Amino acid sequence: MEDRDSRRLKIIQLQNEIIRNMTEKNLKNVGEDIWGSPNTPPPGYPKVPDVFSDSMSEEKEAEEQNKKEKPKENIEDLKKELNEYIGLDTIKKEVDSLINLVSIYKLRKEHSLPCEDLSLHMVFTGNPGTGKTMIARLMSRIYHSLGILSKGHLVEVDRSGLVAGYVGQTAIKTGEVIEKALGGVLFIDEAYALTNRGVQDYGSEAVETLLKAMEDNREDLIVIVAGYTDLMKDFIESNPGLESRFNRYMHFPDYTVDEMMGIFNLRMKKAGYELDPEAVEPLRELLEEKSEDIASFGNARGVRNLFEQAISRQANRLAGKQSISREELMLLTKEDIIPEDTKAADK
């Protein structure tokens, strides 16, 4: 019979493994790259994963990766990847036009022809879940491929990652983020939060630090700010320096119901699931209902949540069965999409 310490060790191992799996799953869902592996324990000791030290280790390793120059990807491969995204038709055209502009700019420089200063800082506007972070990440790789950026990585922050709580500390905090982003793209989500809290707020210090860094590192830093359309307009107009540096705008429209159906199907395909034909129309009706308040639903983010809820319901539905076939493991039914208790509540 196992002693108490052995049982405790097994419970800790199980709990940490569950937390690790959940953390990695969430990181992958938002498209983040994960580097690193669990630390190797000394010989003779059981391997007990520590999610806190491992997370710190992965973060440090990611930072080290960002300091290194990555091989340049083929621009045609990146354009193909862009065109495979669901929806975003206007964004695809704008990105393609920007690629052409940068390519010709580079050729003119190579032929010693006069070149106007090329400002590639951008403003992304649109509701949550419309692909802004995804395109920002792709743009960092495109600019690296074209030789505009030396590393081509993406550093994503919001107000909390730039603004400190005391006078003088915000400039330091913002400067550290900028240092990490050099050679790549600094993506600031909900950037309007830096300037909409009054003149005494420390967000203005972050903006001034950012503007100076954009000027000092114009050859190897691109900044993309993102947020709701109206709020981003106010943000840019709040400071003449912002207006002069951000002159490229990309608006990300909400996904249509057909596009959200496509996103759901793509998630199923990648995860090894199939949708029961009888569940197709209920799913469409649910997405149509959710799209009436699309900003709250979250576009692609909302579709991801619906998919995860469906596979959770499927797991509960199958768990009580004695025998489960491969086909049953893959099939999402009408009940998985819209549970019975929800239908009863609607009546």
GUGUNU-694562 format. One line per 4 residues: their letters; for each residue x, y, z of C-alpha. Coordinates in steps of 0.25 Angstrom, whole numbers, plus 5000, padded with zeros to 4 digits. Layout:
<nodes>
a	X Y Z ~ ...
</nodes>
This chain:
<nodes>
medr	5000 5000 5000 ~ 5005 5014 4996 ~ 5010 5023 5007 ~ 5004 5037 5009
dsrr	5016 5044 5002 ~ 5015 5036 4990 ~ 5000 5038 4988 ~ 5003 5053 4990
lkii	5014 5053 4979 ~ 5004 5046 4969 ~ 4993 5056 4972 ~ 5003 5068 4970
qlqn	5008 5062 4957 ~ 4994 5060 4952 ~ 4989 5074 4956 ~ 5001 5080 4949
eiir	5000 5072 4937 ~ 4985 5077 4936 ~ 4989 5091 4937 ~ 5000 5090 4927
nmte	4991 5084 4917 ~ 4981 5095 4919 ~ 4991 5106 4918 ~ 4997 5100 4906
knlk	4984 5099 4899 ~ 4980 5113 4902 ~ 4993 5118 4897 ~ 4991 5110 4884
nvge	4977 5115 4882 ~ 4982 5130 4881 ~ 4993 5126 4872 ~ 5005 5128 4881
diwg	5017 5120 4878 ~ 5022 5111 4889 ~ 5037 5108 4891 ~ 5044 5100 4902
spnt	5042 5087 4909 ~ 5041 5083 4923 ~ 5054 5083 4932 ~ 5061 5070 4934
pppg	5061 5066 4948 ~ 5074 5060 4955 ~ 5076 5045 4953 ~ 5067 5036 4962
ypkv	5057 5047 4964 ~ 5043 5046 4959 ~ 5039 5056 4948 ~ 5029 5066 4955
pdvf	5025 5077 4945 ~ 5025 5091 4951 ~ 5016 5099 4942 ~ 5021 5112 4948
sdsm	5036 5110 4946 ~ 5033 5104 4933 ~ 5025 5116 4928 ~ 5036 5125 4932
seek	5046 5116 4925 ~ 5038 5116 4912 ~ 5037 5132 4913 ~ 5052 5133 4915
eaee	5054 5124 4903 ~ 5044 5131 4895 ~ 5051 5144 4898 ~ 5065 5138 4894
qnkk	5058 5133 4881 ~ 5054 5147 4878 ~ 5068 5152 4879 ~ 5073 5143 4868
ekpk	5071 5145 4853 ~ 5061 5135 4847 ~ 5063 5130 4833 ~ 5055 5138 4823
enie	5042 5131 4818 ~ 5038 5131 4803 ~ 5029 5143 4800 ~ 5021 5135 4791
dlkk	5018 5125 4802 ~ 5014 5136 4811 ~ 5004 5141 4801 ~ 4998 5128 4799
elne	4996 5126 4814 ~ 4989 5140 4814 ~ 4980 5136 4803 ~ 4976 5123 4810
yigl	4970 5131 4822 ~ 4955 5131 4822 ~ 4949 5144 4819 ~ 4957 5157 4820
dtik	4956 5160 4805 ~ 4959 5175 4807 ~ 4970 5173 4816 ~ 4977 5163 4806
kevd	4976 5173 4795 ~ 4983 5184 4804 ~ 4994 5174 4809 ~ 4996 5170 4795
slin	4997 5185 4791 ~ 5007 5188 4802 ~ 5016 5176 4798 ~ 5017 5182 4784
lvsi	5020 5196 4790 ~ 5031 5190 4799 ~ 5037 5182 4788 ~ 5038 5193 4778
yklr	5044 5202 4789 ~ 5054 5192 4791 ~ 5058 5191 4776 ~ 5059 5206 4775
kehs	5069 5206 4787 ~ 5077 5195 4780 ~ 5078 5203 4767 ~ 5082 5216 4775
lpce	5069 5223 4771 ~ 5062 5234 4780 ~ 5053 5228 4790 ~ 5042 5235 4799
dlsl	5043 5231 4814 ~ 5034 5219 4815 ~ 5025 5219 4828 ~ 5020 5205 4830
hmvf	5014 5207 4844 ~ 4999 5204 4843 ~ 4986 5205 4850 ~ 4976 5193 4850
tgnp	4962 5196 4854 ~ 4950 5186 4856 ~ 4943 5178 4866 ~ 4949 5167 4874
gtgk	4952 5154 4867 ~ 4953 5159 4853 ~ 4967 5155 4851 ~ 4976 5167 4855
tmia	4986 5160 4863 ~ 4987 5149 4852 ~ 4990 5159 4841 ~ 5000 5166 4850
rlms	5007 5153 4852 ~ 5007 5151 4837 ~ 5012 5165 4834 ~ 5024 5163 4843
riyh	5028 5151 4835 ~ 5025 5158 4822 ~ 5034 5170 4826 ~ 5045 5160 4830
slgi	5044 5153 4817 ~ 5045 5166 4809 ~ 5057 5170 4817 ~ 5050 5182 4824
lskg	5052 5175 4838 ~ 5064 5168 4843 ~ 5057 5158 4852 ~ 5042 5158 4848
hlve	5036 5154 4862 ~ 5023 5160 4868 ~ 5022 5166 4882 ~ 5008 5168 4886
vdrs	5004 5177 4898 ~ 4993 5185 4903 ~ 4992 5197 4913 ~ 4996 5188 4925
glva	5009 5184 4918 ~ 5013 5198 4916 ~ 5008 5207 4927 ~ 5013 5206 4941
gyvg	5007 5212 4954 ~ 5017 5222 4958 ~ 5024 5235 4952 ~ 5036 5231 4943
qtai	5034 5216 4943 ~ 5025 5216 4930 ~ 5036 5221 4921 ~ 5045 5210 4927
ktge	5034 5199 4925 ~ 5031 5204 4911 ~ 5045 5204 4907 ~ 5047 5190 4912
viek	5036 5185 4903 ~ 5041 5193 4891 ~ 5055 5187 4893 ~ 5049 5173 4892
algg	5041 5177 4879 ~ 5053 5183 4872 ~ 5055 5176 4859 ~ 5040 5172 4858
vlfi	5026 5177 4860 ~ 5021 5183 4873 ~ 5006 5181 4873 ~ 4998 5189 4883
deay	4984 5184 4885 ~ 4973 5194 4890 ~ 4983 5205 4889 ~ 4973 5216 4891
altn	4974 5212 4906 ~ 4987 5219 4906 ~ 4980 5233 4904 ~ 4966 5232 4908
rgvq	4968 5234 4923 ~ 4971 5248 4925 ~ 4983 5257 4924 ~ 4988 5253 4938
dygs	4989 5238 4934 ~ 5003 5231 4931 ~ 4998 5226 4918 ~ 5003 5239 4911
eave	5017 5236 4916 ~ 5016 5223 4909 ~ 5012 5230 4896 ~ 5023 5240 4897
tllk	5033 5229 4899 ~ 5027 5221 4888 ~ 5028 5232 4878 ~ 5043 5235 4881
amed	5046 5220 4879 ~ 5039 5220 4866 ~ 5047 5232 4861 ~ 5060 5226 4867
nred	5058 5212 4861 ~ 5051 5215 4848 ~ 5060 5205 4841 ~ 5057 5193 4849
livi	5044 5195 4857 ~ 5029 5195 4852 ~ 5018 5198 4861 ~ 5003 5194 4859
vagy	4992 5199 4868 ~ 4979 5193 4868 ~ 4965 5195 4874 ~ 4950 5199 4872
tdlm	4949 5208 4860 ~ 4943 5221 4867 ~ 4952 5220 4879 ~ 4965 5218 4870
kdfi	4961 5231 4862 ~ 4961 5238 4875 ~ 4974 5232 4880 ~ 4981 5236 4867
esnp	4976 5250 4867 ~ 4980 5252 4882 ~ 4994 5254 4879 ~ 5000 5261 4866
gles	5012 5251 4867 ~ 5003 5240 4865 ~ 4996 5246 4853 ~ 5009 5248 4846
rfnr	5014 5234 4848 ~ 5002 5226 4846 ~ 4997 5228 4832 ~ 4993 5214 4828
ymhf	4979 5209 4832 ~ 4973 5195 4831 ~ 4959 5192 4835 ~ 4955 5178 4839
pdyt	4940 5176 4836 ~ 4932 5166 4844 ~ 4931 5152 4839 ~ 4918 5148 4832
vdem	4910 5135 4836 ~ 4916 5128 4824 ~ 4930 5131 4828 ~ 4928 5127 4842
mgif	4922 5114 4837 ~ 4935 5112 4830 ~ 4943 5116 4842 ~ 4936 5105 4850
nlrm	4937 5095 4839 ~ 4952 5098 4838 ~ 4954 5096 4853 ~ 4946 5083 4853
kkag	4955 5078 4841 ~ 4968 5081 4848 ~ 4963 5075 4861 ~ 4958 5062 4855
yeld	4943 5065 4856 ~ 4931 5064 4847 ~ 4918 5071 4847 ~ 4905 5062 4847
peav	4897 5067 4835 ~ 4885 5069 4844 ~ 4894 5079 4852 ~ 4897 5088 4841
eplr	4885 5097 4840 ~ 4884 5098 4856 ~ 4898 5103 4856 ~ 4895 5113 4845
elle	4883 5118 4852 ~ 4891 5119 4865 ~ 4902 5127 4858 ~ 4891 5136 4851
ekse	4886 5139 4865 ~ 4900 5142 4871 ~ 4903 5151 4859 ~ 4892 5161 4864
dias	4902 5165 4874 ~ 4915 5162 4867 ~ 4924 5171 4875 ~ 4920 5164 4888
fgna	4920 5150 4882 ~ 4935 5152 4877 ~ 4934 5148 4863 ~ 4945 5137 4861
rgvr	4947 5137 4876 ~ 4933 5134 4878 ~ 4933 5122 4868 ~ 4945 5116 4875
nlfe	4937 5117 4888 ~ 4925 5110 4882 ~ 4934 5099 4876 ~ 4940 5096 4890
qais	4927 5096 4897 ~ 4922 5086 4886 ~ 4933 5076 4888 ~ 4931 5078 4903
rqan	4917 5074 4902 ~ 4921 5062 4893 ~ 4930 5057 4903 ~ 4919 5058 4914
rlag	4909 5051 4904 ~ 4919 5039 4901 ~ 4925 5038 4915 ~ 4914 5029 4920
kqsi	4915 5019 4908 ~ 4921 5005 4910 ~ 4927 5005 4896 ~ 4930 5017 4887
sree	4934 5015 4873 ~ 4944 5024 4865 ~ 4932 5030 4857 ~ 4925 5034 4870
lmll	4938 5041 4875 ~ 4938 5049 4862 ~ 4924 5053 4861 ~ 4918 5065 4867
tked	4902 5064 4867 ~ 4891 5074 4868 ~ 4891 5072 4883 ~ 4906 5076 4884
iipe	4903 5089 4877 ~ 4890 5093 4884 ~ 4888 5085 4897 ~ 4874 5080 4901
dtka	4873 5089 4913 ~ 4876 5102 4904 ~ 4864 5098 4895 ~ 4855 5096 4907
adk	4859 5109 4912 ~ 4855 5116 4899 ~ 4841 5110 4899
</nodes>
